[in-house]
């Protein structure tokens, strides 16, 4: 599945490029991967159902068997991307980190790596979110807000405990740290000079300097 068109050039999507797609049977998984690649390359309105089906090596009618509309395929791609982004910022490994500085560095590094490793899917999550039907948009927005709250809580805990500077604006700083990772979908290239791990470490260190840790 090799998209071309939208800024970002061609990209080859496999099951691991869309976290959660491995839970699907082979045919719907191929359709979702093709949909993600096509949306990333050409946008929602620039992608046809025929594009999605042919990208999966299937007949034009195949999409409707598993996803009755193009919007439903978009919803699955965007939902899976947002769910994974939230999952990697929560759980026992994060909770085991004792200080807000450690937690902030880890979630910024993880969020950055996600947007680099899965930059095509993350691009769809950012650029085509508002193409969802209202009910689907509201569902994804709840996940997105929960993810944003992870950042806000960590920054707030650092300020309250005196680990971060007392003059840190929690809301604006959290938003800025989130944007550090999200902006990757605009320019990241897998063949570029920096790996997801390098970018994760850089943004984590930058985040700690921003809050004065």
C-alpha positions, 0 to 999 in steps of 0.5 A: 500500500504505497500512497503518494500525493499529500505532503509526506511522500509515499509510505508503505503500511503494514499491520504494525503501522496501524496499532490495533489493526492486528486484531482484525481478520486479514481482509478488513485489516488490509482495507484499513491499512489501505485506507490509512495510506490513501488518507495520508497521501490524498486526504479524506476527500481526495480518496475514493472507495475504489482507491481503498479497495484497489490498494488492498488488492480487492474489488471495488465492492469489497470495502462495503462488505466490511465498512459500509462507508468511507467515513466508517473506515476513517473512523476506525483508523482515527479511533485506533490511532488515538486509542494507542496514543492514549494507552502508551501514556498510561498504565503500570510502567508510567505509574511506577515512575516516582517523580513528575520529572521522570513521568514528564520525560517518559510521556513526552518521549513516548508520544514523540516516538508514536508520532514518528513511528506511525507518522502516516496514521498520526497524520490522518488522525490530525488532518482528517479528524473533522471529517468524521460524523458528529457521533464518531468525532465526539467519541474520538474527542473524548479519547483525545481529551483524556490523552491531553489530561495525562500531560496536564496532570503531570505538569500540574503535579510537578508545579504543585510539588515544587519540582517544576518552576512555580510560574509554569502555566500548566494549560499552555505548557501542556499544550506546547509539549503535546504540540512538540510531538504532533508537529512531527506529522508535518515533516517527519521522514523515515529516511531522515537524519533522526530516528524516533528514539533520538527525537523522543530523547530530544523532546523529553530533554526539551520538555524538562528545560521548559518546565525548569525541572 
